[in-house]
């Protein structure tokens, strides 16, 4: 369960006393590590419950010879799991550079001319091509283990770009050669946040996993997701964000890029957010915000975060972002 969201939970009764919580997850090592960490937290809160982990393959896991942006489906890694989304604690949301052993100690700026850098993300490629025009960016697919093996063994890539959160959770921090900060590469919506997906009608399960909510992470993710949804973005267009909470203010920076990074637009907005938790017994008919349900977080705060994302997206669209996105989609489809 990550920014990509790869876990789902359901409950069933097993006899009069033991309740079994079935937790679905992707089969990748990272997905299992993240799922195990969430289950461990839930076990600490609910020692009387039994948890059963069910691993499965998703569309994104099965199609490995095509760039994500070309497959043409949304929710590639969550379609088989999705019902509703819960956001939890957020790991480092930034992107990280892992270098080929012969380039350890380098940075993207100091890599040789025409060095090939692998990434599965149009968002990363568009931003980094603009920042580092001496480099060439090429699609690389597979789970973290596969991509690291391709980097180390194929001699094709000088470096690859991965989410720092994934490397951290796998225990591979030692492979990080460079962290990309927002001025170099803003991150993907929800990157670094863990998600537990639950059927929208399963109120008991929503309340059960609600104990894991981190209010700041949740509100940042609501703003990010609202921004992306209002732009009608996705894997086929380069859209990126950066959020921060400080002194009761939620800051959201969002941007869009052309595929080659030559054209871009970004803006920053802020909103006052009160994140004091409330009692979980809120109105049961409250609608979800951008797929997120959190009865323990004040409704006013959630709406403020959502409105911030919508407002920033509207500002960019009014300034011409739609044209950049439309051209990016057309070029991506043509290739």
DOLUMTI-397203 format. One record per residue (C-alpha): z, y, x; residue in one letter. Coordinates in pm, whole numbers, padded with zeros to 5 digits, always signed. Each point is the difference from the previous one (the first is absolute). Layout:
<pts>
ZYXA
...
</pts>
This chain:
<pts>
+00000+00000+00000X
-00121+00313+00176X
-00192+00317-00076X
-00265-00245-00105X
+00252-00166-00229X
-00002-00378+00029X
+00290-00143-00198X
+00070-00075-00365X
+00311-00120-00178X
+00062-00191-00321X
+00305-00178-00140X
+00055-00328-00179X
+00305-00192-00118X
+00098-00324+00170X
+00291-00148-00192X
+00288+00195-00156X
+00139+00157+00317X
-00273+00034+00266X
-00269+00264-00035X
-00305-00043+00224X
-00193+00306+00115X
-00352-00094+00108X
-00142+00243+00257X
-00374-00004+00068X
-00138+00109+00336X
-00311-00009+00212X
-00012-00279+00257X
-00029+00222+00307X
+00286+00003+00249X
+00067+00370-00059X
+00008-00043-00377X
+00248-00287+00034X
+00223+00200+00236X
+00005+00293-00243X
+00058-00223-00301X
+00282-00182+00176X
+00166+00333+00082X
-00010+00112-00364X
+00130-00337-00122X
+00284+00022+00252X
+00098+00343-00135X
-00011-00126-00358X
+00211-00305+00091X
+00264+00235+00140X
+00014+00182-00334X
-00031-00314-00215X
+00160-00297+00181X
+00002-00211-00318X
-00379+00009-00038X
-00247-00243+00155X
-00325+00134+00148X
-00320-00204+00038X
-00285+00141+00211X
-00355-00093-00105X
-00276+00079+00253X
-00361+00054-00109X
-00332+00127+00136X
-00153+00322-00136X
-00356+00128-00018X
+00052+00212+00311X
+00132-00300+00194X
-00301-00214-00086X
-00281+00246+00084X
+00031+00069+00372X
-00362+00061+00105X
-00048+00322-00197X
+00153+00344+00044X
+00262+00076-00265X
-00194+00303-00117X
-00308-00217-00071X
+00158-00269-00217X
+00006+00224-00303X
+00325-00112-00162X
+00326+00184-00040X
+00335-00165+00076X
-00157-00246+00246X
+00335-00120+00127X
+00197+00038-00324X
-00233-00092-00287X
+00138-00352-00018X
+00355+00134+00006X
-00007+00333-00184X
+00195+00080-00314X
+00205+00313+00075X
+00118+00170+00314X
+00345+00071+00138X
+00041+00198+00320X
+00278-00071+00246X
+00103+00112+00348X
-00271+00146+00219X
-00068-00106+00354X
-00177+00231+00248X
-00312+00105-00197X
-00207+00107+00301X
-00293-00179+00160X
+00034-00160+00343X
-00249-00071+00277X
+00008-00338+00173X
-00199-00007+00324X
-00183-00282+00173X
+00215-00120+00294X
-00233+00167+00252X
+00057+00338-00170X
+00379-00015-00034X
+00140+00343+00085X
-00304+00182-00138X
-00023+00212-00315X
-00297+00044-00232X
-00074+00327+00178X
-00008-00163+00344X
-00202-00311-00092X
-00340-00014+00175X
-00309+00146-00168X
-00153-00230-00266X
+00309-00220-00019X
-00001-00203-00324X
+00305+00034-00224X
+00049-00244-00287X
+00132+00096-00343X
-00037-00135-00353X
+00052+00345-00151X
-00254+00271-00083X
+00292+00242-00012X
+00091-00067+00363X
-00359-00005+00126X
-00094+00329-00168X
+00300+00190+00135X
-00011-00147+00349X
-00375+00042+00047X
+00052+00369-00063X
+00292+00016+00244X
-00142-00232+00270X
-00381+00031-00005X
-00034-00187+00332X
+00111-00325-00168X
-00188-00247-00220X
+00172-00147-00305X
-00083-00346-00133X
+00132-00204-00291X
+00242-00282+00083X
+00137-00239-00265X
+00267-00267-00023X
+00378-00005-00014X
+00204+00154+00282X
+00002-00322+00202X
-00379-00031-00026X
-00070+00361+00091X
+00229-00009+00302X
-00167-00321+00115X
-00345+00160-00036X
+00121+00298+00204X
+00146-00212+00281X
-00265-00273+00022X
-00343+00131-00106X
-00036+00290+00249X
-00171+00191-00283X
+00270+00256-00075X
+00182+00235+00232X
+00263+00061-00268X
+00072-00057-00368X
+00182+00215-00256X
+00267-00163-00215X
+00285+00112-00223X
+00312+00050+00209X
+00206-00150-00284X
-00177-00335+00024X
+00049-00024+00375X
+00366+00095-00039X
+00064-00264-00266X
-00176-00268+00206X
+00219+00084+00300X
-00298+00116+00206X
+00119+00350+00085X
-00076-00072+00366X
-00373+00000-00079X
+00004+00360-00126X
-00169+00221+00258X
-00020+00320-00203X
+00131+00129-00333X
-00244+00223-00188X
+00176+00296-00156X
-00135+00193-00303X
-00185+00259+00207X
-00204-00289+00146X
-00021-00239-00297X
+00173+00032-00335X
+00100-00331-00154X
-00100-00192-00312X
+00167+00049-00336X
+00314-00217-00010X
-00037-00119+00359X
+00324-00141+00136X
+00165-00034-00343X
+00098-00343-00129X
-00103-00083-00355X
+00136-00261-00241X
-00239-00056-00289X
+00139-00098-00338X
-00150-00055-00347X
+00026+00332-00185X
+00157-00176-00301X
+00270-00175+00206X
+00278+00258-00030X
+00268-00235+00135X
-00197-00053+00321X
-00078+00371+00032X
+00373+00072-00017X
+00077-00284+00242X
-00229+00128+00277X
+00087+00362-00080X
+00311-00029+00220X
-00230+00014+00302X
-00144+00343-00079X
+00010+00263+00272X
-00026+00328-00199X
-00174+00204+00271X
-00257-00270+00072X
-00069-00051-00368X
-00059+00369-00070X
-00222+00041+00306X
-00206-00299-00113X
-00032+00133-00356X
-00140+00326+00137X
-00239-00184+00234X
-00124-00240-00267X
-00047+00281-00254X
-00204+00190+00259X
-00225-00301+00065X
-00039-00088-00366X
-00098+00354-00100X
-00258+00006+00279X
-00125-00341-00119X
+00019-00117+00359X
+00018-00352+00140X
-00110-00218+00291X
-00358+00130-00020X
+00089+00361+00085X
+00211+00158+00278X
+00313+00145-00164X
+00329+00049+00186X
+00343+00154-00053X
+00322+00106+00165X
+00327+00057-00188X
+00346+00119+00096X
+00326+00085-00179X
+00211+00285+00136X
+00273+00211-00160X
-00092-00105-00352X
-00370+00069+00054X
-00273-00265-00010X
-00293+00094+00223X
-00337-00169-00056X
-00301+00042+00226X
-00319-00169-00112X
-00354-00008+00130X
-00347-00143-00054X
-00270-00065+00261X
-00366-00088+00021X
-00068-00346+00145X
-00083+00138+00344X
+00286+00249-00008X
-00230+00300+00036X
+00100+00148-00335X
+00361+00016-00114X
+00245+00187-00219X
+00378-00007-00009X
+00282+00203-00153X
+00379-00008-00027X
+00218+00066-00303X
+00372-00033-00072X
+00231-00043-00298X
+00374+00013-00061X
+00134-00351-00060X
+00350-00107-00105X
+00060-00362+00102X
+00358-00060-00121X
+00006-00348-00151X
+00071-00049-00369X
+00131-00295-00198X
-00266-00268-00049X
+00033-00010-00379X
-00280+00245-00066X
-00251-00004-00286X
-00171-00340-00004X
-00330+00141-00120X
-00046+00235+00295X
-00359-00034+00124X
-00066-00096+00360X
-00106+00264+00249X
-00300-00112+00207X
+00108-00361-00042X
+00359+00058+00111X
+00306-00069-00215X
+00338+00136+00111X
+00259+00054-00271X
+00270+00077+00259X
-00186+00310+00125X
+00012+00317-00214X
-00309+00032-00217X
-00025+00370+00082X
-00025-00079+00372X
-00270-00262-00057X
-00207+00237-00215X
+00033+00276+00261X
-00128-00236+00269X
-00290-00114-00219X
-00093+00357-00087X
+00004+00092+00368X
-00256-00272+00076X
-00220+00099-00293X
+00020+00370+00091X
-00102-00060+00360X
-00289-00223-00105X
-00114+00263-00251X
+00010+00267+00269X
-00221-00206+00231X
-00241-00088-00282X
-00030+00365-00096X
-00085+00083+00362X
-00281-00259+00017X
+00166-00329+00095X
-00189-00187-00271X
-00328+00057+00181X
+00143-00138+00326X
+00131-00309-00180X
-00321-00056-00197X
-00213+00014+00314X
+00240-00235+00180X
-00022-00253-00285X
-00381+00020-00009X
-00034-00047+00375X
+00249-00287+00001X
-00185-00174-00284X
-00335+00054+00175X
+00122-00175+00311X
</pts>
